[in-house]
Amino acid sequence: MRHITRRSAVALLAGVLVLAAIPATPQAPRSTPRTPDPPLKIDIRAQPIAGFDARDPSRRQFGELLFRGGLELTSPYKEFGGISAIRVAADGARFVAVSDKGRWFRGRIVYRDGRPVGIDDAETAPILGPDGRPITARGWYDSEAIAEDGKTLYVGLERVHQILRFDYGKDGLLARGVPIAVPPGMKRMPSNKGIECLVFVPKGLPGGGTLIAISERALDAAKNIRAFLIGGSSPGEFSVARSDEFDVSDCAITPRGELLLLERRFFWTSGIAMRMRRIALAGVKPGAVIDGPIVVEADMGYQIDNMEGLSVHRTPDNELVLTLISDDNFSVLQRTILLQFTLMDARDPRARLEKRVGSPAAR
């Protein structure tokens, strides 16, 4: 029960902030947009996280995950924080992220002996709408999800149930977001329970060419989480089986053809929890209710916060690395933390043994 007093207090206050943080009404946009400023270089400071288990920092294996390292991130730049989604490039270093207050952040993860130790070349810019103005000028808040299709990025806006497409390869952080057509059912979701997971299925995998969008907690008639297939060969709606009061916070796709689903839960009595499931892409079809085994589950005895972002990349040694990041809700009582794990093959005997005798999911 160590750590529970401080962390419970953080969780209680964090919950209040999450539930109450509704942006102020924006000012009306000007009739003629000015030329956007270039991205602003900022300093992001990193404090290493030695172990994932706060009670046993030497422990490395958690279910099907091996802990590689982590960072607690801070910045003197006052608008740093609220990170809701991240995509790490194939080199494992360059990344782009969005905050829920309509800003891009990008930079480079620095490694030493395979462990993350810092962030370099960091910069930020407001996310721009189709008219070249920041999206917040028109009341488009809660940028919560990123999908990547080559040099094209998609950003999901939760409160207004909109998805924007950016020519990131051409214009970088100054790209203008163009709204894409979304299913009518998406527009009818509750305002603060909309899209949290957005991922583009690469060609060669089941459903290749499809944009998958999963809501945080917009429930269907069976109390499962509503989700959508946009574009591709079989567009439509499906559902994610909801259990143990977990809500969706992000997702990613592995080269093995699995959808990794990051989830979180908050109780006043126990604070924040994190869970991850893996689901075969072949089962993600219109009308389906998808579910899959738990990869890992962690409570506040572990180095977690409000975990909202998930990305996957492959190392030169053919290891699959998961990068997770948290949304601190711009609260001094929460943290922006970046965690990295190696995802083992579920058939690995080590993964089965750990899940049976020692993982958080087994407790």
N, C-alpha and C positions, 0 to 999 in steps of 0.2 A: 504493500500500500504506500510505499515511498513515492514522493513526487505528486501525490494526488491532491494535496491541499493547494499548492500553487497552480497546478494545471487545471484543477476544477474551477478555480476562480477565473482563470483565463477563459475557460470554455463558456462559463456563464455569461461573462461580459461579451465574449465574441458572438455568442448566440443572439444577444440583444442587438449588437451592431449589425449582424447579418439580416435580422428581421426588420430593423428600423431604417437601414441605410437606403433611403429613396432619394435620388438626386433632386436638387432644386430645379424648378422650372427654368429652362434655358432662355436666354435672350433671343429675340427674333433675329434671324440671320440678316446680314447686310445684303443689299441688292447686288453689289458687285464684289466678288471675292478677290482678295489680294493674292499675290503670288505666295505660295506657302514658303515658310522659312525652311532652310535645310535642316536635316536631322541634327539634334543637339547632342554633343558628346557629354557623357556623364561618368561619374566614378561610382562603381559598384564594389563594395567591400565584402570580403568573404571570410567567415570564421569556420574552420573545418569542424565537421561533426564526426567524432571518432568512431562511434558505434550506433547502430539503429536501436538496439535494446538498451534503454537507459539504466536498467538494473544489471546488465551484463554486457558492457561495451565490447568485450572480446568476441562475443557470439557473431557469427557471420552468416549462417544459413537460416532462412525463414521460409518454410514450405518449399516452393519451387524457385525461390529467389536467393541469390548470394549477394550480400551487401558489399558494394564497391567503395562507397564513400558518400559524403554529403557536405553541404555548405549552408551556413546561415548567412543570408544576404542582407545588407543594409546599404543605404546611400544618403549622402547629404542632399541629393536632389529631392525636393519635397513631394513630387508627384510619383516617385518610385513606390511601387507596391500594388496590391490588388491584382496580382498576376493570376489570370484565369485559364490560360492555355499556353502551350509551348510546343514548338517543333524543332528538333535537333537535326542538323544536316547529316548526310552520310559519313562525313569525316568525324563525327562525334564531337566537334568543337563548336562550329558556328550554329547559332540558334536565333529564332525569332519568336517573340511572345507578345501577348496582348494583355492589357489590364482591363478590368471591368469599367473603367472610366474613360474608355475610348483612346488609349494610347498604345503605340507599338514600342517594344523594347527589343533590341537585338545586340548581340555581342559574340564573344568567343569564350568557351569553357577551357580553362587551362588545367592540364593534368601533370601529375608527377607519379611515376610508377603505376600508372593506370587509375589513379584516384584523382577526383576533381579537387583542385586547390585554390582556384580563383576565377575571376571573370575579367577579361580584357576587352578593349575596343568596344565598350558599351556606348550605345546611343539610343535616342528616343525621338519620337515625333507623334503628333496627333494622327489618328486614323482619319483619312479624308473620305468624304462622300463623293457622289458623282459630279457635284458642282465645284469641287475643290475646297470646300469648307470642312472643318472638323465635323465629324458625325454628331458630336454632342450639341452643335449649334442648332440641330433640328430635332433634338430630343432623343437621339438614338444612343441609348446607354446600354450597359451590360453586354459589352463585347466579351463573350464567354468561351468561344471555341474557334479553333483553326483547323482547316483541312488543306492539304498540299497536293497539287497535281502538277508535277514538274515545276515550272516557273510561275504557275498560277496559284494564288492563295485564295481561300474562301474563309470568311469570318462570320460566325453566327452571332446575332444580336438577340439576346433572350427576351427582353421586355417587349420589343416590337415585332418579334417573330419574323425576322428578316435575315437573309443571307446575302452577303456582298462578295463579289468576285473582283480580285485585284491582279493586275499585270505586274506582279512583283519582280519578275525577271527583267522587265524593261525599266520600271520607274522606282523600284525599291520602296522605301518607306514613304515616298511621295506619290505612290500609286493611288488612283482614285477608285473607290469601291462602287461597283455597278450592281444594283439589286438584281437577283435572279428570280425566276418564277418559282414559287414554293407551293406545295399542296394546300388546298383550301383548309384542310383539317389543322394544319400548323397554325394558321391565323386565329383559330378558335381556342387555342390553349390558354390557360391562366397566365397572366402577365409576368409573374415572377417564378414560373415553373417551366419555362420554355427550354430552348435548345442549349444543352451543355456539352454534348458530344457531337463532333463533326469530323468525318474522315472520308477520304476519297479512296476507293478500292482500285489498286493498280491493275492494269491489264495482265492477264495470265492467272489471276486468282478468281475464285467464284464471285460473280457479280462485278467483274472488272468494268470500270468506267462509270460506276454508280457512286453517288454521294450519299453517305449514310448520316442521318441526323437523328439523334436520340435526345429526348427531353429530360429535364432534371426529375420532374415528378408530375407530369401531366398524365393522369391515369385514365385508362379505358374502363369499360363497364365491368370488367373482371378485376379491377384494381391493379392492373399491370401498367408498366410505363410505356407511353406511346412513343413510337419511333417511325421514321420515314425513309424510303428509298427514293432518291431524286435522280432523274435521268437514267442512263443505262438501258438495258434490255427489258427490265421488269420493275418499273416504278410502282410504288404503292406504299401501304402502311403495314407495319408489324408491331409487335409488342415485346418488351423485355420483362421476364418474370421478376416481380419485386418480392423481396423477402427480408425479414429482420429489420424493417424500417430503413433500409439503405436507399439512398437516392443516387442518381448518376451524376458524376462530376466531369468525366472526360472519357476518351477512348483512343485506341490506336490499333493498327493492324500489323501483325508480324509477317515476315516472309514465308512462314509456314502455313499461312492461310487461316489465322485465328484472329478474332476480334477480342482485344483485351479491354475490359470494361472497368474503369476506376469508379469507385463509389465511396460515399461518405454518409455518416450518420451522426446526429447530435441528440443527446439526452441531457436534460438539466442535471440529472443525478450522476452521470458518468462522463460527460464531456463528449469530445469528438472521437470518432472511430473511422478507420479507413478499411476498405476491402477491394480486392481485385478478383474478377472472374475472367476465364477464357472461354470463348465460344467459337465453334467452328463456323467459318464464313459460309460454308455450303448450306447451312440451315437458316441463313438470313434471307427470308423470302417474304413476299406479300402475304399477309394473313398469319404468319408464323408467330408463335410465342417462344422466344429463345431463352435458353438458360445454359449454364455450364459450371464446371467445377471451380471452387475457390482456389486461387493461386496463393493468396496471402490475406491475412486479416490482422489489424493492429489497433490497439487502443492507446490511451494517453500514457501508458507506461513505456511507449516507444517514441522515437523522435519523429513525431508527426505534428501537423497543424491542420489547417483547413485545406487538405490536398485537392487541388483542382486541375492540374495539368499533367498530361502523360504523353511521352514520345518514345519511339523505338528506333534504334539504329544498330547496325551490325559492325563489329570491329574487324580489323584485318585478320584476326585469329578466328573469325567466324562465330564469335560470341554475340548473343543478342542482349543489348544493353537497354534497360528501361530508365528513362529520366522522368522524375516526378517533381512538381513544384507546387508550392502552397500559395494561397491567397490570404494575405494578412488583414484584409478589409481596412487597410490604412489605420490599424489600431496599434497603439504602443504595447498592448498586451498580447499581441500575436506576432508571429514570425513569418518571414519569407524564407522558406527552406527548400533547397534543391537536393534531391536524393537520387542515387544511381544504384541499380541492381543488375546483376546478370540473371537472365531468365533461363533456367535449365530446361531441358526436354523433360516433359512429364513422365517419360518412360525411364528416366535415369533412376536407378535404385536409390541414390542418395535423396532425391526429391521425395520418393514415396516413404522412405524411412523417417525423414524429418517431418513430413506432414503428419505421420502417424504418432510420433512420440514427442514432438517439441515445438511445432509451429503454433503461432497465435490462433490460426484457424482451427486447431484441434483442441483448444482449451475451452 
